[in-house]
C-alpha cells in the first residue's frame, strides 16, 4: 500500500461528478450536514432535512454523495494500481456508499414493487429519500413504502436521510403519526435562505 495517490484530486472529482447531475456539480456540505454525516445518532438512525423549496435540501444530498464518493475514490487510488485505467475500473466496480431515491419518481414508478422496496431498504450504506410529501396526497403504496423504509432502517440502525418541505405536524397529517414519529426521531436539520432556483433564474 502506498501512502499517497498519484491520481490527481481534480481527476478524482471529475470522475465522481460524472455520476452526479450537472446542477449539483461542486456541491459542498453545509456545516450542519457535514456534522450530521459524522454523527453517531445519524449513523444509527434517521436524519431529516426540513425546509421550503429551493433552500438546498437536494443539493445537500448530492453534496453528501459527492463527499462520500470522493473519499471512496481516494482510498481506491491509495490502495490500488497507479494506472488511471485500472483506477477507473476499480472505482466503477465499487458501489457508492450512498443511494439517493425520490418519492415522487422512484417510489411512484415502482408501485407495488415489494422486491425493489426490500432491496432499497437493505442498502447497507447511506440511503437518502428526497422530497417526501411533495404531492397532493399519499396513496396506499406510498404510505406502505415510506412506513417500511422508515421502520426498517430505524430498526436495523441503517443510516438514512430524508428531505421534505413539511414540518412534523404536517408529516403526521400527510402520512400518519407513526410515520412522522419515525422520521423525526433522529437528527433534524433546518436549512435557511432564499429559493436558490429563483435566485439562479434572476441572475441569468
BAPA-143576 format. One record per residue: residue number from 1; x, y, z of N, C-alpha, C in turn; residue in one letter. Coordinates in Angstrom, 1 decimal, decimal comma, m for minus. Layout:
<bakes>
> NUM | X | Y | Z | X | Y | Z | X | Y | Z | A;
...
</bakes>
This chain:
<bakes>
> 1 | 0,8 | m1,2 | 0,0 | 0,0 | 0,0 | 0,0 | 0,9 | 1,2 | 0,0 | X;
> 2 | 0,5 | 2,2 | m0,8 | 1,3 | 3,5 | m0,8 | 0,7 | 4,5 | 0,1 | X;
> 3 | 1,4 | 5,4 | 0,5 | 0,9 | 6,4 | 1,5 | 0,2 | 7,5 | 0,8 | X;
> 4 | 0,4 | 7,7 | m0,5 | m0,2 | 8,8 | m1,2 | m0,6 | 8,3 | m2,6 | X;
> 5 | m1,6 | 8,9 | m3,2 | m2,0 | 8,5 | m4,6 | m1,4 | 9,4 | m5,6 | X;
> 6 | m1,1 | 8,8 | m6,8 | m0,6 | 9,6 | m7,9 | m1,8 | 10,1 | m8,8 | X;
> 7 | m3,0 | 9,7 | m8,5 | m4,2 | 10,2 | m9,2 | m4,5 | 11,6 | m8,7 | X;
> 8 | m4,4 | 12,6 | m9,6 | m4,7 | 14,0 | m9,1 | m6,1 | 14,1 | m8,6 | X;
> 9 | m6,3 | 15,0 | m7,6 | m7,6 | 15,2 | m7,0 | m8,6 | 15,7 | m8,0 | X;
> 10 | m8,2 | 16,6 | m8,9 | m9,2 | 17,1 | m9,9 | m9,7 | 16,0 | m10,8 | X;
> 11 | m8,8 | 15,0 | m11,1 | m9,3 | 13,8 | m11,9 | m10,3 | 13,0 | m11,1 | X;
> 12 | m10,0 | 12,8 | m9,8 | m10,9 | 12,1 | m8,9 | m12,3 | 12,8 | m8,9 | X;
> 13 | m12,3 | 14,1 | m8,7 | m13,5 | 14,9 | m8,6 | m14,3 | 14,8 | m9,9 | X;
> 14 | m13,6 | 14,9 | m11,0 | m14,2 | 14,8 | m12,3 | m14,9 | 13,4 | m12,5 | X;
> 15 | m14,2 | 12,4 | m12,1 | m14,8 | 11,0 | m12,2 | m16,1 | 10,9 | m11,3 | X;
> 16 | m16,0 | 11,4 | m10,1 | m17,1 | 11,3 | m9,1 | m18,3 | 12,1 | m9,7 | X;
> 17 | m18,0 | 13,3 | m10,2 | m19,1 | 14,2 | m10,7 | m19,7 | 13,7 | m12,0 | X;
> 18 | m19,1 | 12,7 | m12,7 | m19,7 | 12,1 | m13,8 | m21,0 | 11,3 | m13,4 | X;
> 19 | m21,1 | 11,0 | m12,1 | m22,2 | 10,3 | m11,6 | m23,3 | 11,2 | m11,0 | X;
> 20 | m23,0 | 12,5 | m11,0 | m23,9 | 13,5 | m10,3 | m24,6 | 14,4 | m11,4 | X;
> 21 | m25,8 | 14,7 | m11,2 | m26,5 | 15,6 | m12,1 | m25,7 | 17,0 | m12,2 | X;
> 22 | m25,7 | 17,5 | m13,4 | m24,9 | 18,7 | m13,6 | m25,2 | 19,9 | m12,6 | X;
> 23 | m26,5 | 20,0 | m12,3 | m26,9 | 21,1 | m11,4 | m26,2 | 21,0 | m10,1 | X;
> 24 | m25,7 | 19,8 | m9,7 | m25,1 | 19,7 | m8,3 | m23,6 | 19,5 | m8,3 | X;
> 25 | m23,0 | 19,7 | m9,5 | m21,5 | 19,7 | m9,5 | m21,0 | 20,7 | m8,6 | X;
> 26 | m20,0 | 20,4 | m7,9 | m19,3 | 21,3 | m6,9 | m20,1 | 21,5 | m5,6 | X;
> 27 | m21,2 | 20,8 | m5,4 | m22,0 | 20,9 | m4,2 | m21,1 | 20,7 | m3,0 | X;
> 28 | m21,1 | 21,6 | m2,0 | m20,3 | 21,4 | m0,8 | m21,3 | 21,2 | 0,4 | X;
> 29 | m20,8 | 20,5 | 1,4 | m21,6 | 20,2 | 2,6 | m21,7 | 21,5 | 3,4 | X;
> 30 | m22,9 | 21,7 | 3,9 | m23,0 | 22,8 | 4,9 | m22,4 | 22,2 | 6,2 | X;
> 31 | m22,1 | 23,1 | 7,2 | m21,6 | 22,6 | 8,5 | m22,5 | 21,7 | 9,2 | X;
> 32 | m23,8 | 22,0 | 9,1 | m24,8 | 21,2 | 9,8 | m24,8 | 19,8 | 9,2 | X;
> 33 | m24,9 | 19,7 | 7,9 | m24,9 | 18,4 | 7,2 | m23,6 | 17,7 | 7,3 | X;
> 34 | m22,5 | 18,4 | 7,3 | m21,2 | 17,7 | 7,5 | m21,1 | 17,1 | 8,9 | X;
> 35 | m21,6 | 17,8 | 9,9 | m21,6 | 17,3 | 11,2 | m22,5 | 16,1 | 11,3 | X;
> 36 | m23,6 | 16,2 | 10,6 | m24,6 | 15,1 | 10,6 | m24,0 | 13,8 | 10,1 | X;
> 37 | m23,2 | 13,9 | 9,0 | m22,6 | 12,7 | 8,4 | m21,7 | 12,0 | 9,4 | X;
> 38 | m21,1 | 12,7 | 10,3 | m20,2 | 12,1 | 11,3 | m20,9 | 11,9 | 12,7 | X;
> 39 | m22,2 | 12,1 | 12,7 | m23,0 | 12,0 | 14,0 | m23,3 | 10,5 | 14,2 | X;
> 40 | m23,0 | 10,1 | 15,4 | m23,4 | 8,7 | 15,8 | m24,9 | 8,5 | 15,8 | X;
> 41 | m25,6 | 9,5 | 16,1 | m27,1 | 9,4 | 16,1 | m27,6 | 9,2 | 14,7 | X;
> 42 | m27,0 | 9,9 | 13,7 | m27,4 | 9,8 | 12,3 | m27,0 | 8,5 | 11,8 | X;
> 43 | m25,8 | 8,0 | 12,2 | m25,3 | 6,8 | 11,6 | m26,1 | 5,5 | 12,1 | X;
> 44 | m26,9 | 5,7 | 13,1 | m27,7 | 4,6 | 13,6 | m29,2 | 4,9 | 13,5 | X;
> 45 | m29,6 | 5,8 | 12,7 | m31,0 | 6,1 | 12,6 | m31,2 | 7,1 | 11,4 | X;
> 46 | m32,2 | 8,0 | 11,7 | m32,6 | 8,9 | 10,6 | m32,2 | 10,3 | 10,8 | X;
> 47 | m31,9 | 11,0 | 9,7 | m31,7 | 12,4 | 9,7 | m32,7 | 13,0 | 8,8 | X;
> 48 | m33,3 | 14,1 | 9,2 | m34,4 | 14,8 | 8,5 | m34,0 | 16,2 | 8,1 | X;
> 49 | m34,0 | 16,5 | 6,8 | m33,7 | 17,9 | 6,4 | m35,0 | 18,5 | 6,0 | X;
> 50 | m35,4 | 19,5 | 6,7 | m36,7 | 20,2 | 6,5 | m36,6 | 21,6 | 6,1 | X;
> 51 | m37,3 | 22,0 | 5,1 | m37,2 | 23,4 | 4,7 | m38,1 | 23,6 | 3,4 | X;
> 52 | m38,4 | 24,9 | 3,1 | m39,2 | 25,2 | 2,0 | m38,4 | 24,9 | 0,7 | X;
> 53 | m39,1 | 24,9 | m0,5 | m38,5 | 24,6 | m1,7 | m37,4 | 25,6 | m2,0 | X;
> 54 | m36,3 | 25,1 | m2,6 | m35,2 | 25,9 | m3,1 | m34,1 | 26,3 | m2,1 | X;
> 55 | m34,2 | 25,8 | m0,8 | m33,2 | 26,2 | 0,2 | m31,9 | 25,3 | 0,1 | X;
> 56 | m32,0 | 24,2 | m0,8 | m30,8 | 23,4 | m1,0 | m30,8 | 22,0 | m0,4 | X;
> 57 | m32,0 | 21,5 | m0,1 | m32,1 | 20,2 | 0,5 | m31,6 | 19,1 | m0,4 | X;
> 58 | m32,0 | 19,1 | m1,6 | m31,5 | 18,1 | m2,6 | m30,0 | 18,3 | m2,9 | X;
> 59 | m29,6 | 19,6 | m2,9 | m28,2 | 19,9 | m3,2 | m27,3 | 19,3 | m2,0 | X;
> 60 | m27,8 | 19,3 | m0,8 | m27,1 | 18,8 | 0,3 | m27,0 | 17,2 | 0,2 | X;
> 61 | m28,0 | 16,6 | m0,3 | m28,0 | 15,2 | m0,5 | m26,8 | 14,8 | m1,5 | X;
> 62 | m26,8 | 15,6 | m2,6 | m25,7 | 15,3 | m3,6 | m24,4 | 15,7 | m3,1 | X;
> 63 | m24,3 | 16,7 | m2,2 | m23,0 | 17,1 | m1,5 | m22,6 | 15,9 | m0,6 | X;
> 64 | m23,5 | 15,3 | 0,0 | m23,2 | 14,1 | 0,8 | m22,6 | 13,0 | m0,1 | X;
> 65 | m23,4 | 12,7 | m1,1 | m22,9 | 11,7 | m2,1 | m21,5 | 12,0 | m2,6 | X;
> 66 | m21,3 | 13,2 | m3,0 | m20,0 | 13,7 | m3,6 | m18,9 | 13,5 | m2,5 | X;
> 67 | m19,1 | 13,9 | m1,3 | m18,1 | 13,8 | m0,3 | m17,8 | 12,3 | 0,0 | X;
> 68 | m18,8 | 11,5 | 0,2 | m18,6 | 10,1 | 0,5 | m17,9 | 9,4 | m0,7 | X;
> 69 | m18,3 | 9,7 | m1,9 | m17,7 | 9,1 | m3,1 | m16,3 | 9,5 | m3,3 | X;
> 70 | m15,9 | 10,8 | m3,1 | m14,6 | 11,2 | m3,2 | m13,7 | 10,5 | m2,2 | X;
> 71 | m14,1 | 10,3 | m1,0 | m13,4 | 9,5 | 0,0 | m13,2 | 8,1 | m0,5 | X;
> 72 | m14,2 | 7,5 | m1,1 | m14,1 | 6,1 | m1,6 | m13,0 | 6,1 | m2,7 | X;
> 73 | m13,1 | 7,1 | m3,6 | m12,1 | 7,1 | m4,7 | m10,7 | 7,3 | m4,2 | X;
> 74 | m10,5 | 8,1 | m3,2 | m9,2 | 8,4 | m2,7 | m8,6 | 7,1 | m2,1 | X;
> 75 | m9,4 | 6,3 | m1,4 | m9,0 | 5,1 | m0,8 | m8,6 | 4,1 | m1,9 | X;
> 76 | m9,4 | 4,0 | m3,0 | m9,1 | 3,1 | m4,1 | m7,8 | 3,5 | m4,7 | X;
> 77 | m7,6 | 4,8 | m4,9 | m6,4 | 5,2 | m5,6 | m5,1 | 4,9 | m4,7 | X;
> 78 | m5,3 | 5,1 | m3,4 | m4,1 | 4,8 | m2,5 | m3,8 | 3,3 | m2,4 | X;
> 79 | m4,8 | 2,5 | m2,6 | m4,7 | 1,1 | m2,3 | m4,5 | 0,2 | m3,5 | X;
> 80 | m4,5 | 0,9 | m4,7 | m4,6 | 0,1 | m5,9 | m3,5 | 0,5 | m6,9 | X;
> 81 | m3,8 | 0,2 | m8,2 | m2,8 | 0,4 | m9,3 | m2,7 | 1,9 | m9,5 | X;
> 82 | m1,5 | 2,4 | m9,9 | m1,3 | 3,8 | m10,2 | m1,8 | 4,1 | m11,7 | X;
> 83 | m2,1 | 3,0 | m12,4 | m2,6 | 3,2 | m13,8 | m4,0 | 3,8 | m13,8 | X;
> 84 | m4,2 | 4,9 | m14,4 | m5,5 | 5,6 | m14,4 | m6,6 | 4,7 | m14,9 | X;
> 85 | m6,4 | 3,8 | m15,9 | m7,5 | 2,9 | m16,4 | m7,9 | 1,9 | m15,4 | X;
> 86 | m6,9 | 1,4 | m14,6 | m7,2 | 0,4 | m13,6 | m7,9 | 1,1 | m12,4 | X;
> 87 | m7,5 | 2,3 | m12,1 | m8,2 | 3,1 | m11,0 | m9,7 | 3,3 | m11,4 | X;
> 88 | m10,0 | 3,7 | m12,6 | m11,3 | 3,9 | m13,1 | m12,1 | 2,6 | m13,0 | X;
> 89 | m11,5 | 1,5 | m13,5 | m12,2 | 0,2 | m13,4 | m12,6 | m0,1 | m12,0 | X;
> 90 | m11,7 | 0,0 | m11,1 | m11,9 | m0,3 | m9,7 | m13,0 | 0,6 | m9,1 | X;
> 91 | m12,9 | 1,9 | m9,5 | m13,9 | 2,8 | m9,0 | m15,3 | 2,5 | m9,4 | X;
> 92 | m15,5 | 2,2 | m10,7 | m16,8 | 1,8 | m11,3 | m17,3 | 0,5 | m10,6 | X;
> 93 | m16,4 | m0,4 | m10,3 | m16,8 | m1,7 | m9,7 | m17,4 | m1,5 | m8,3 | X;
> 94 | m16,8 | m0,6 | m7,6 | m17,2 | m0,4 | m6,2 | m18,5 | 0,4 | m6,1 | X;
> 95 | m19,5 | m0,1 | m5,4 | m20,8 | 0,6 | m5,3 | m20,6 | 1,8 | m4,4 | X;
> 96 | m21,3 | 2,9 | m4,8 | m21,3 | 4,1 | m3,9 | m21,8 | 3,8 | m2,5 | X;
> 97 | m21,3 | 4,6 | m1,6 | m21,8 | 4,4 | m0,2 | m23,1 | 5,0 | 0,1 | X;
> 98 | m23,6 | 5,8 | m0,9 | m25,0 | 6,4 | m0,7 | m25,8 | 6,1 | m1,9 | X;
> 99 | m27,1 | 5,8 | m1,7 | m28,1 | 5,7 | m2,7 | m29,1 | 6,7 | m2,5 | X;
> 100 | m29,5 | 7,5 | m3,6 | m30,5 | 8,5 | m3,5 | m31,7 | 8,1 | m4,3 | X;
> 101 | m32,9 | 8,2 | m3,7 | m34,1 | 7,9 | m4,4 | m35,1 | 9,1 | m4,2 | X;
> 102 | m36,1 | 9,2 | m5,0 | m37,0 | 10,3 | m4,9 | m38,4 | 9,7 | m4,8 | X;
> 103 | m39,2 | 10,3 | m3,8 | m40,5 | 9,7 | m3,6 | m41,4 | 9,8 | m4,8 | X;
> 104 | m41,5 | 11,0 | m5,4 | m42,5 | 11,2 | m6,5 | m42,0 | 10,5 | m7,8 | X;
> 105 | m40,8 | 10,0 | m7,9 | m40,4 | 9,3 | m9,1 | m40,1 | 7,9 | m8,8 | X;
> 106 | m39,1 | 7,6 | m8,0 | m38,6 | 6,2 | m7,8 | m39,7 | 5,3 | m7,1 | X;
> 107 | m40,2 | 5,9 | m6,0 | m41,3 | 5,1 | m5,3 | m42,5 | 5,0 | m6,2 | X;
> 108 | m42,9 | 6,0 | m6,8 | m44,1 | 6,0 | m7,7 | m44,0 | 5,0 | m8,8 | X;
> 109 | m42,9 | 5,0 | m9,5 | m42,7 | 4,2 | m10,7 | m42,5 | 2,7 | m10,4 | X;
> 110 | m42,2 | 2,4 | m9,1 | m42,0 | 1,0 | m8,7 | m43,2 | 0,6 | m7,8 | X;
> 111 | m44,4 | 1,1 | m8,2 | m45,6 | 0,8 | m7,4 | m45,8 | m0,6 | m7,2 | X;
> 112 | m46,0 | m1,0 | m6,0 | m46,2 | m2,4 | m5,5 | m45,1 | m3,3 | m5,9 | X;
> 113 | m43,9 | m2,7 | m6,1 | m42,7 | m3,5 | m6,3 | m42,0 | m3,8 | m5,0 | X;
> 114 | m42,5 | m4,8 | m4,3 | m42,1 | m5,2 | m3,0 | m40,6 | m5,7 | m3,0 | X;
> 115 | m40,2 | m6,4 | m4,0 | m38,8 | m6,8 | m4,1 | m37,9 | m5,6 | m4,2 | X;
> 116 | m38,3 | m4,7 | m5,1 | m37,5 | m3,5 | m5,2 | m37,4 | m2,7 | m3,9 | X;
> 117 | m38,5 | m2,6 | m3,2 | m38,6 | m1,9 | m1,9 | m37,7 | m2,6 | m0,9 | X;
> 118 | m37,7 | m3,9 | m0,8 | m36,9 | m4,6 | 0,1 | m35,4 | m4,4 | m0,2 | X;
> 119 | m35,0 | m4,5 | m1,4 | m33,6 | m4,3 | m1,8 | m33,2 | m2,9 | m1,4 | X;
> 120 | m34,0 | m1,9 | m1,6 | m33,7 | m0,5 | m1,3 | m33,5 | m0,4 | 0,3 | X;
> 121 | m34,5 | m1,0 | 1,0 | m34,4 | m0,9 | 2,4 | m33,2 | m1,5 | 3,0 | X;
> 122 | m32,7 | m2,5 | 2,4 | m31,5 | m3,3 | 2,9 | m30,2 | m2,6 | 2,5 | X;
> 123 | m30,2 | m1,5 | 1,7 | m28,9 | m0,9 | 1,3 | m28,1 | m0,7 | 2,5 | X;
> 124 | m26,8 | m1,2 | 2,5 | m26,0 | m1,2 | 3,7 | m25,4 | 0,2 | 4,1 | X;
> 125 | m25,3 | 1,0 | 3,0 | m24,7 | 2,3 | 3,3 | m25,8 | 3,4 | 3,6 | X;
> 126 | m25,5 | 4,6 | 3,3 | m26,4 | 5,7 | 3,4 | m27,5 | 5,6 | 2,4 | X;
> 127 | m28,8 | 5,7 | 2,8 | m29,9 | 5,8 | 1,9 | m30,6 | 7,2 | 2,1 | X;
> 128 | m30,8 | 7,9 | 1,0 | m31,4 | 9,2 | 1,0 | m32,7 | 9,1 | 0,3 | X;
> 129 | m33,8 | 9,6 | 0,9 | m35,1 | 9,6 | 0,2 | m35,5 | 11,1 | 0,1 | X;
> 130 | m35,6 | 11,6 | m1,1 | m35,7 | 13,0 | m1,3 | m37,1 | 13,4 | m1,6 | X;
> 131 | m37,5 | 14,6 | m1,0 | m38,7 | 15,3 | m1,4 | m40,0 | 14,5 | m1,0 | X;
> 132 | m40,0 | 13,9 | 0,2 | m41,2 | 13,2 | 0,6 | m42,3 | 14,2 | 0,9 | X;
> 133 | m43,6 | 13,8 | 0,6 | m44,7 | 14,6 | 0,9 | m44,9 | 15,8 | 0,0 | X;
> 134 | m44,3 | 15,6 | m1,2 | m44,4 | 16,8 | m2,2 | m45,7 | 16,7 | m3,0 | X;
> 135 | m46,4 | 15,6 | m3,0 | m47,6 | 15,5 | m3,8 | m48,8 | 16,1 | m3,1 | X;
> 136 | m50,0 | 16,0 | m3,7 | m51,2 | 16,5 | m3,1 | m51,7 | 15,5 | m1,9 | X;
> 137 | m51,4 | 14,2 | m2,1 | m51,8 | 13,3 | m1,1 | m51,0 | 12,0 | m1,3 | X;
> 138 | m50,8 | 11,2 | m0,2 | m50,1 | 10,0 | m0,3 | m51,0 | 8,9 | m0,6 | X;
> 139 | m50,8 | 8,0 | m1,6 | m51,6 | 6,9 | m1,9 | m51,2 | 5,7 | m1,0 | X;
> 140 | m51,9 | 4,6 | m1,1 | m51,6 | 3,4 | m0,3 | m50,2 | 2,9 | m0,4 | X;
> 141 | m49,8 | 2,8 | m1,7 | m48,4 | 2,3 | m2,0 | m47,3 | 3,2 | m1,3 | X;
> 142 | m47,5 | 4,5 | m1,5 | m46,5 | 5,5 | m0,9 | m46,5 | 5,3 | 0,6 | X;
> 143 | m47,7 | 5,2 | 1,2 | m47,8 | 5,0 | 2,6 | m47,0 | 3,8 | 3,1 | X;
> 144 | m47,3 | 2,7 | 2,4 | m46,6 | 1,4 | 2,7 | m45,1 | 1,5 | 2,5 | X;
> 145 | m44,7 | 2,1 | 1,4 | m43,2 | 2,2 | 1,1 | m42,5 | 3,1 | 2,2 | X;
> 146 | m43,1 | 4,3 | 2,5 | m42,4 | 5,2 | 3,4 | m42,4 | 4,6 | 4,8 | X;
> 147 | m43,5 | 3,9 | 5,2 | m43,5 | 3,3 | 6,5 | m42,5 | 2,2 | 6,6 | X;
> 148 | m42,4 | 1,3 | 5,6 | m41,5 | 0,2 | 5,6 | m40,0 | 0,8 | 5,7 | X;
> 149 | m39,7 | 1,7 | 4,8 | m38,3 | 2,3 | 4,8 | m38,0 | 2,9 | 6,2 | X;
> 150 | m38,9 | 3,7 | 6,7 | m38,7 | 4,4 | 7,9 | m38,5 | 3,4 | 9,1 | X;
> 151 | m39,4 | 2,4 | 9,1 | m39,4 | 1,5 | 10,2 | m38,2 | 0,5 | 10,1 | X;
> 152 | m37,9 | 0,0 | 8,9 | m36,9 | m1,0 | 8,7 | m35,5 | m0,4 | 8,9 | X;
> 153 | m35,3 | 0,8 | 8,4 | m34,0 | 1,4 | 8,5 | m33,7 | 1,8 | 10,0 | X;
> 154 | m34,7 | 2,3 | 10,7 | m34,5 | 2,6 | 12,1 | m34,3 | 1,4 | 12,9 | X;
> 155 | m35,1 | 0,3 | 12,7 | m34,9 | m0,9 | 13,5 | m33,6 | m1,5 | 13,3 | X;
> 156 | m33,0 | m1,5 | 12,1 | m31,7 | m2,1 | 11,8 | m30,6 | m1,1 | 12,0 | X;
> 157 | m30,9 | 0,1 | 12,4 | m29,9 | 1,2 | 12,6 | m29,0 | 1,4 | 11,4 | X;
> 158 | m29,7 | 1,6 | 10,2 | m29,0 | 1,9 | 9,0 | m29,1 | 3,4 | 8,7 | X;
> 159 | m28,0 | 4,0 | 8,3 | m28,1 | 5,5 | 8,2 | m28,9 | 6,0 | 7,0 | X;
> 160 | m29,8 | 6,9 | 7,3 | m30,9 | 7,3 | 6,4 | m31,1 | 8,8 | 6,5 | X;
> 161 | m31,2 | 9,4 | 5,3 | m31,5 | 10,9 | 5,3 | m32,8 | 11,1 | 4,5 | X;
> 162 | m33,7 | 11,8 | 5,1 | m35,0 | 12,2 | 4,4 | m35,0 | 13,7 | 4,2 | X;
> 163 | m35,6 | 14,1 | 3,1 | m35,8 | 15,6 | 2,9 | m37,3 | 15,8 | 2,6 | X;
> 164 | m37,8 | 17,0 | 3,1 | m39,2 | 17,3 | 3,0 | m39,4 | 18,8 | 3,1 | X;
> 165 | m40,5 | 19,3 | 2,6 | m41,0 | 20,6 | 2,8 | m41,9 | 20,7 | 4,0 | X;
> 166 | m42,2 | 19,6 | 4,6 | m43,3 | 19,5 | 5,7 | m42,7 | 19,5 | 7,0 | X;
> 167 | m43,3 | 20,2 | 8,0 | m42,9 | 20,2 | 9,4 | m43,5 | 18,9 | 10,0 | X;
> 168 | m43,1 | 18,6 | 11,3 | m43,5 | 17,4 | 11,9 | m45,1 | 17,2 | 11,9 | X;
> 169 | m45,8 | 18,3 | 12,3 | m47,2 | 18,1 | 12,4 | m47,8 | 17,9 | 11,0 | X;
> 170 | m47,2 | 18,5 | 10,0 | m47,7 | 18,3 | 8,6 | m47,4 | 16,9 | 8,1 | X;
> 171 | m46,2 | 16,4 | 8,5 | m45,9 | 15,0 | 8,2 | m46,9 | 14,0 | 8,8 | X;
> 172 | m47,3 | 14,3 | 10,0 | m48,3 | 13,4 | 10,7 | m49,6 | 13,4 | 10,0 | X;
> 173 | m50,0 | 14,6 | 9,4 | m51,3 | 14,7 | 8,7 | m51,2 | 14,1 | 7,3 | X;
> 174 | m50,0 | 14,3 | 6,7 | m49,8 | 13,9 | 5,3 | m49,7 | 12,3 | 5,2 | X;
> 175 | m48,9 | 11,8 | 6,2 | m48,7 | 10,4 | 6,3 | m49,5 | 9,9 | 7,4 | X;
> 176 | m48,9 | 9,5 | 8,5 | m49,5 | 9,1 | 9,8 | m48,6 | 9,5 | 10,9 | X;
> 177 | m49,2 | 9,6 | 12,1 | m48,3 | 10,0 | 13,3 | m47,2 | 9,0 | 13,5 | X;
> 178 | m47,5 | 7,7 | 13,2 | m46,5 | 6,6 | 13,4 | m45,3 | 6,9 | 12,4 | X;
> 179 | m45,6 | 7,2 | 11,2 | m44,5 | 7,5 | 10,2 | m43,8 | 8,8 | 10,6 | X;
> 180 | m44,5 | 9,8 | 11,0 | m43,9 | 11,1 | 11,4 | m42,9 | 10,9 | 12,6 | X;
> 181 | m43,3 | 10,0 | 13,5 | m42,5 | 9,8 | 14,7 | m41,2 | 9,1 | 14,3 | X;
> 182 | m41,2 | 8,2 | 13,4 | m40,0 | 7,5 | 12,9 | m39,1 | 8,5 | 12,1 | X;
> 183 | m39,7 | 9,4 | 11,3 | m39,0 | 10,3 | 10,5 | m38,3 | 11,4 | 11,4 | X;
> 184 | m38,9 | 11,8 | 12,4 | m38,5 | 12,9 | 13,3 | m37,7 | 12,5 | 14,5 | X;
> 185 | m37,4 | 11,2 | 14,6 | m36,8 | 10,7 | 15,8 | m35,3 | 10,7 | 15,9 | X;
> 186 | m34,7 | 11,4 | 14,9 | m33,2 | 11,5 | 14,9 | m32,7 | 12,9 | 14,8 | X;
> 187 | m31,7 | 13,1 | 13,9 | m31,2 | 14,4 | 13,7 | m32,1 | 15,2 | 12,8 | X;
> 188 | m32,4 | 16,5 | 13,2 | m33,3 | 17,3 | 12,3 | m32,5 | 18,6 | 11,9 | X;
> 189 | m32,4 | 18,8 | 10,6 | m31,7 | 20,0 | 10,1 | m32,7 | 20,9 | 9,4 | X;
> 190 | m32,6 | 22,2 | 9,7 | m33,5 | 23,2 | 9,1 | m32,6 | 24,2 | 8,3 | X;
> 191 | m32,3 | 24,0 | 7,1 | m31,5 | 25,0 | 6,3 | m32,4 | 26,2 | 6,1 | X;
> 192 | m31,7 | 27,3 | 6,0 | m32,4 | 28,6 | 5,8 | m31,8 | 29,3 | 4,5 | X;
> 193 | m32,6 | 30,3 | 4,0 | m32,1 | 31,0 | 2,9 | m33,2 | 31,2 | 1,9 | X;
> 194 | m32,9 | 32,0 | 0,8 | m33,9 | 32,2 | m0,2 | m33,9 | 31,0 | m1,2 | X;
> 195 | m34,9 | 31,0 | m2,1 | m35,1 | 30,0 | m3,1 | m33,9 | 30,1 | m4,1 | X;
> 196 | m33,0 | 29,1 | m4,0 | m31,8 | 29,1 | m4,8 | m32,2 | 29,1 | m6,3 | X;
> 197 | m33,3 | 28,4 | m6,7 | m33,6 | 28,3 | m8,1 | m34,1 | 29,6 | m8,6 | X;
> 198 | m34,9 | 30,3 | m7,8 | m35,3 | 31,7 | m8,3 | m34,2 | 32,6 | m8,4 | X;
> 199 | m33,2 | 32,6 | m7,4 | m32,1 | 33,4 | m7,5 | m31,2 | 33,1 | m8,7 | X;
> 200 | m31,1 | 31,8 | m9,1 | m30,3 | 31,5 | m10,3 | m31,0 | 32,0 | m11,5 | X;
> 201 | m32,4 | 31,9 | m11,5 | m33,1 | 32,4 | m12,7 | m33,0 | 33,9 | m12,9 | X;
> 202 | m33,0 | 34,7 | m11,7 | m32,8 | 36,1 | m11,8 | m31,4 | 36,5 | m12,3 | X;
> 203 | m30,4 | 35,8 | m11,8 | m29,0 | 36,1 | m12,1 | m28,7 | 35,8 | m13,6 | X;
> 204 | m29,5 | 34,9 | m14,2 | m29,3 | 34,6 | m15,6 | m30,0 | 35,6 | m16,5 | X;
</bakes>
